[in-house]
Structures are given as C-alpha cells and as structure tokens.
Amino acid sequence: MKPLPIRAAALARRSLWNLHPRITADLPSPLLLKTTRRSHSAGSNALGSGSSSPAAHSSSVNASEISHFNALASTWWDPHGPSRILHLMNPLRHDFIRSCHSSQADHVESASSTSPPRYRYLDVGCGGGIFAESAARLPSTDYVVAIDPSPEVLAVARRHAARDPALTASSTPLSSPTDHASQGRPRLSYLNATIETLPEPASSDDQYDVVTLFEVVEHVDNPAAFLDRCGQFVRPGGWLILSTIARTWMSWFTTNLVAEDILGMVPPGTHDWRKYVNEDELRDFFAAKAGWGNPRVMGVVYVPGLGWKEVSGSEKVGNYFFGIRKDSEPAP
C-alpha cells in the first residue's frame, strides 16, 4: 500500500481530474449544477429557477443515490460504522429545531401555558431512522411520520424501532378530545414513499409542525421542485428544517477528498460536490416565495475526537442547518 502522503496526492489528482475543467480553473460556480438538473436552464443556480410544478409529481429520487444508501442499510445503526457522522450530528439537529421554535414571537406564551405545544413531524428521506426515532421519544412530540424511497433501508428502520414498544403505541389516547387528527396514531410510523407520492394535504390536519430534510437536498434531483413539494406539508406557523453542505472549495476538500478518499470516514461516492446548495441560494429561493419568513441558519464543523460543533460563519464554507417558517399559505 502506498504511504499516506503519496496516496493522498494520488487521490487529490484523481478527484481534481474528475472535476476538470469545470472547477479547476475558477472558484466554484452555481452554473456547474446545470448538468445535474435536467429541467434547469443554463443560468440556473443549485436550486434552479423554481418554476417546476410540484403538481407534476416528477420524482426527486436519483437511482444511483438510492443504490448507494441501500448498500449501507445493514450498518445504519452501528454508531462506529459508516453512519457514525450522522449519529454524532443528531443532537445538533434537535438543538437547531429548538432554536427555531424559541425564535417565534408566540413561543413564550405557549411554553408557559398549562398545555405546552406538541409537534407533528414529517421526516423526509429518513434513512434508517436515527432522527425519526429520537424525535418520536421527545415528550413534546405528538407523532412522527418518516418516509424514504428505499425498502431495504426502511426495513432496517422498522426492525430497530420494533425493539421499543413505546414507539408503536398511540401518541394520543383514543378517548382524548384533543386533536382528532392524531388519535390512534403510533408515535412513529414509516412509509416507503417519496414526497411526491404522498397525497397532497387537504387541510391543516394533514400538515406538520416540522418537516425535516436532513442530509437530503444534496442527494435529490431537481431540488427546487423538491423543496416546493415539501413546503406544501408544512402547516402555517410550522417549520421546514434541513441540513446540507455549501458548495465551496473547502467543502470539496473536507467532504470529498479528506472524508471519503483519504480518511474513509464516509463511504466513497456519498457526496457529489456539484449538488451542494449554498445558504444564500436557499435564502433567495424562499425570499422569492410568498408565505415564508424568519430564515435561520447554524453552521457546524466536525472536529475529530469531539464531534460536531456549532461554529458561527461556517455555513459559508461547509455543513449547516437551515430553517424557515411558513407564516401563511400562499394564495392559489
């Protein structure tokens, strides 16, 4: 085996060659992503124009991405395996959601009332259920619906959840007069589905307080239509919460070269740098749409030996969380 410095140099040359000549001449450009979005114009950024209609139900699923994660299914719940980074990130997911809720003007009133709010979650691209299970166990959770297009990965999620009978218990007693929509629901349920195949919400009873997309946006095709569709499932006053990676030289170096090729912290092929979405692109995307406001962001950095840490400003160069509140339903 080659010594590490020689191996690293060879991997760097290979990785750069795979991207040449698109990024080796200049700083990363959002125009690069036009080759991965069939419906995008040449002037699109990572999110495209956003003109695709969610009603068209065009799939956001990329077959090669699903195949990649299928291969990891059996190790999803191994805290020292290929999904270790996701296990370590999970506490920060909850921290960020709490910070979004606490930023609301009406949060103090509801938190001090005798009936604190209980949240309904839709976890899109749930994988093996790391976040979905942890959310379902929170006392503030009404119920969690988690969806994923991979039957193999969902089988792992369901087997793991079956170990805890509390997760299959009804979230609200059938005799409870409150919130008819949640009566009889299990605290956690998994569906083999994509966001496009879920029935369009007919009313707020079919919507959710929190819709989460953790490490998903950078793996889908046509993220503009995908985000539009996900937004339909957020109730007014609810939050769309996601985590993804900025498209910069630093993120390519840390996620593709170092994490995948050199250190093997995540399996090779997990990330396609060209599909990363910048934080300012998300802000602009939602700013152009009626009914959304109060965007929030939290940059995070992985520190070997210490795990994920919040680092202000790091959303401009690498991993970050992004949340935005639906203030009202847009006019039809």
C-alpha positions in Angstrom: 0.0 0.0 0.0 1.3 3.5 -0.8 2.4 5.7 2.1 -0.4 8.1 3.1 1.2 11.3 1.7 1.6 9.6 -1.7 -1.8 8.0 -1.6 -3.4 11.4 -0.7 -1.6 13.1 -3.5 -2.8 10.5 -6.0 -6.4 10.7 -4.7 -6.2 14.5 -4.9 -5.1 14.3 -8.6 -7.8 11.8 -9.3 -10.5 13.9 -7.7 -9.4 17.1 -9.4 -9.3 15.3 -12.7 -12.9 14.1 -12.2 -14.0 17.7 -11.9 -11.6 19.2 -14.5 -12.1 21.5 -16.3 -15.2 22.7 -14.5 -13.7 23.8 -11.2 -10.0 23.7 -11.6 -9.8 27.0 -13.5 -12.1 29.1 -11.2 -13.9 29.2 -7.9 -17.0 27.0 -7.7 -19.9 28.4 -9.7 -23.6 27.7 -9.3 -23.7 27.2 -13.0 -21.9 23.9 -12.6 -25.1 22.3 -11.4 -27.0 22.7 -14.7 -25.6 19.4 -15.8 -27.3 17.5 -12.9 -30.7 19.1 -13.3 -32.4 18.1 -16.4 -35.1 20.8 -16.2 -32.7 23.7 -15.3 -31.7 26.4 -17.7 -28.1 27.3 -18.3 -28.4 30.2 -15.9 -29.7 28.2 -13.0 -28.1 28.1 -9.6 -28.1 25.0 -7.5 -31.8 25.3 -6.9 -32.8 26.2 -10.4 -35.5 28.6 -11.3 -38.0 27.0 -9.0 -40.5 27.0 -11.9 -41.2 23.3 -11.8 -44.7 22.5 -10.7 -44.9 20.2 -7.6 -48.3 19.0 -9.0 -46.4 17.3 -11.8 -45.1 14.8 -9.2 -41.8 14.4 -11.1 -39.6 12.3 -8.9 -36.7 13.8 -6.9 -35.2 10.4 -6.4 -31.9 9.6 -8.0 -31.5 5.9 -8.6 -27.7 5.8 -8.1 -28.1 7.6 -4.8 -30.7 5.0 -3.6 -28.4 2.2 -4.6 -25.5 3.7 -2.7 -27.6 4.0 0.5 -29.1 0.5 0.1 -25.5 -0.8 0.4 -25.2 0.9 3.8 -28.5 -0.3 5.2 -27.2 -3.1 7.4 -24.8 -0.8 9.2 -27.1 2.2 9.7 -27.4 1.8 13.4 -23.8 1.0 14.0 -22.5 4.1 15.9 -19.0 3.3 14.8 -19.8 2.4 11.2 -20.3 4.4 8.0 -23.2 6.3 9.5 -21.2 7.4 12.6 -21.1 11.0 11.4 -25.0 11.1 11.3 -25.2 9.6 14.9 -22.9 12.3 16.1 -24.8 15.1 14.3 -28.2 14.1 15.7 -28.1 16.1 18.9 -27.4 19.3 16.9 -30.5 18.6 14.8 -32.6 18.8 17.9 -30.8 21.9 19.2 -31.4 23.7 15.9 -35.1 22.8 15.9 -35.5 24.1 19.4 -33.7 27.3 18.5 -36.2 27.8 15.6 -39.2 27.3 17.8 -37.8 29.6 20.5 -37.3 32.3 17.9 -41.0 32.6 17.4 -42.8 35.6 19.0 -45.6 33.3 20.2 -43.2 30.7 21.7 -43.0 32.2 25.2 -46.8 32.2 25.6 -47.3 28.6 24.5 -44.3 27.4 26.6 -45.7 29.0 29.7 -49.3 27.7 29.2 -50.7 24.7 31.0 -50.8 22.8 27.7 -47.4 23.1 26.0 -47.3 22.5 22.3 -46.9 19.0 20.9 -45.4 18.8 17.5 -46.1 16.6 14.4 -43.1 15.7 12.4 -42.6 14.6 8.8 -39.1 13.3 8.3 -38.3 13.2 4.6 -35.5 10.8 3.5 -35.4 9.3 7.0 -33.0 6.6 6.1 -32.6 4.1 9.0 -34.5 6.4 11.4 -31.8 8.0 13.5 -33.6 11.3 13.8 -37.1 9.9 13.5 -36.7 7.6 16.5 -35.1 10.3 18.6 -37.9 12.8 17.7 -40.6 10.3 18.5 -39.3 9.8 22.0 -39.5 13.5 22.9 -42.2 14.4 25.3 -43.1 17.4 23.1 -43.8 15.1 20.1 -47.3 14.2 19.1 -46.2 11.8 16.3 -43.6 11.3 13.6 -44.2 10.1 10.1 -40.9 9.1 8.4 -40.6 8.4 4.6 -37.9 7.0 2.5 -37.8 5.6 -1.1 -35.6 2.6 -0.1 -37.4 -0.5 1.1 -34.1 -2.0 2.2 -33.2 0.9 4.4 -36.8 1.2 5.8 -36.7 -2.5 6.8 -33.7 -1.7 9.0 -35.5 1.3 10.4 -38.6 -0.7 11.3 -36.6 -3.6 12.8 -34.8 -1.2 15.1 -38.0 0.7 16.1 -39.7 -2.6 16.9 -37.3 -3.0 19.8 -39.1 -0.2 21.7 -42.8 -0.9 22.1 -43.4 2.7 23.2 -42.7 3.8 19.6 -45.6 1.8 18.2 -48.0 3.0 21.0 -50.7 5.5 20.1 -49.5 9.1 20.5 -52.8 10.3 21.8 -55.3 8.2 23.8 -58.4 7.3 21.7 -60.6 8.9 24.4 -58.8 12.2 24.2 -60.9 15.1 22.9 -57.9 16.9 21.5 -56.6 16.9 18.0 -58.7 14.3 16.2 -56.0 14.0 13.5 -53.6 12.3 15.9 -56.0 9.9 17.7 -54.9 6.3 17.4 -51.7 7.1 15.5 -48.4 5.4 16.6 -45.8 7.7 17.8 -43.6 6.6 14.9 -44.6 5.3 11.6 -42.5 4.6 8.5 -43.8 4.8 4.9 -42.0 3.6 1.8 -42.7 6.8 -0.2 -41.2 9.9 -1.7 -42.6 13.4 -1.0 -44.1 13.4 -4.5 -46.1 10.2 -3.9 -47.7 11.4 -0.6 -51.2 12.7 -1.1 -51.4 16.5 -1.2 -52.6 17.9 2.1 -56.3 18.7 2.0 -56.2 20.7 5.3 -54.0 21.7 8.2 -54.9 18.3 9.8 -52.8 16.7 7.0 -49.8 19.1 7.5 -47.0 19.0 10.0 -45.4 21.4 12.5 -41.9 20.4 11.5 -40.9 18.9 8.1 -37.2 17.8 8.2 -34.8 17.1 5.3 -31.6 16.1 7.0 -28.7 15.4 4.6 -31.2 15.0 1.7 -31.2 18.1 -0.5 -27.7 17.4 -1.9 -28.8 13.9 -2.9 -32.0 14.7 -4.9 -32.6 15.7 -8.5 -34.4 19.0 -9.1 -34.1 20.4 -5.6 -36.3 23.4 -6.4 -39.4 21.3 -7.1 -38.5 19.1 -4.2 -38.4 22.0 -1.7 -41.7 23.4 -3.2 -43.4 20.0 -2.6 -42.0 19.6 0.9 -43.3 23.1 1.7 -46.8 22.0 1.0 -46.7 19.7 4.0 -45.7 22.5 6.5 -48.7 23.9 8.3 -48.9 27.7 8.8 -46.7 28.5 11.8 -44.6 25.4 11.2 -41.0 25.0 10.1 -39.2 23.5 7.2 -35.8 22.3 8.6 -32.9 21.0 6.6 -29.2 20.4 6.8 -26.9 20.4 3.8 -23.4 21.5 2.6 -22.2 24.7 1.0 -20.6 24.4 -2.4 -17.1 25.7 -1.9 -13.5 24.6 -2.3 -13.3 23.9 1.4 -16.4 21.6 1.4 -15.0 19.7 -1.6 -11.7 19.3 0.2 -13.2 18.2 3.5 -16.2 16.0 2.3 -14.9 14.5 -0.9 -11.1 14.4 -0.6 -10.5 14.0 3.1 -13.6 12.4 4.5 -14.2 10.0 1.6 -10.9 9.4 -0.2 -8.2 9.8 2.4 -9.7 9.0 5.9 -12.6 6.9 4.8 -14.9 8.5 7.4 -17.8 8.1 5.0 -18.1 5.6 2.1 -16.7 6.8 -1.3 -19.4 8.2 -3.6 -21.6 9.5 -0.7 -21.3 13.1 -1.9 -21.5 14.9 -5.2 -19.9 18.3 -4.7 -21.8 19.7 -7.7 -25.1 19.1 -6.0 -24.3 21.1 -2.8 -26.5 24.1 -2.1 -25.3 27.4 -0.7 -27.0 29.0 2.2 -27.6 32.3 0.3 -29.2 30.3 -2.5 -31.7 28.9 0.0 -32.4 32.3 1.4 -33.0 33.8 -2.1 -35.2 30.8 -3.1 -37.6 31.3 -0.2 -37.5 35.1 -0.3 -39.0 34.9 -3.7 -41.9 32.9 -2.5 -44.9 34.2 -0.6 -45.8 33.0 2.9 -42.3 32.1 4.1 -40.2 34.1 6.6 -37.8 34.2 9.6 -35.0 32.2 8.0 -32.4 30.8 10.4 -29.1 29.2 9.9 -26.5 27.4 12.0 -23.0 26.5 10.7 -21.4 23.3 12.1 -18.0 21.8 11.9 -16.8 18.3 12.5 -13.9 18.2 15.0 -12.2 14.8 15.1 -12.4 13.4 18.6 -15.0 15.9 19.7 -17.8 15.5 17.2 -19.9 18.3 15.6 -19.7 21.8 17.0 -21.6 24.9 16.1 -19.2 27.5 14.5 -20.6 30.8 13.6 -20.0 31.7 9.9 -19.1 28.2 8.9 -22.3 27.9 6.9 -20.5 29.8 4.2 -17.9 27.1 3.7 -19.3 23.7 4.8 -22.1 21.9 6.7 -25.0 23.9 8.0 -28.6 23.8 9.2 -31.3 26.0 7.6 -34.8 26.6 8.9 -37.6 28.7 7.6 -41.1 29.3 9.0 -44.3 29.2 6.9 -46.1 32.3 8.0 -49.2 31.6 5.9 -50.4 29.5 3.0 -49.7 31.1 -0.4 -52.7 32.2 -2.4 -53.7 29.5 -5.0 
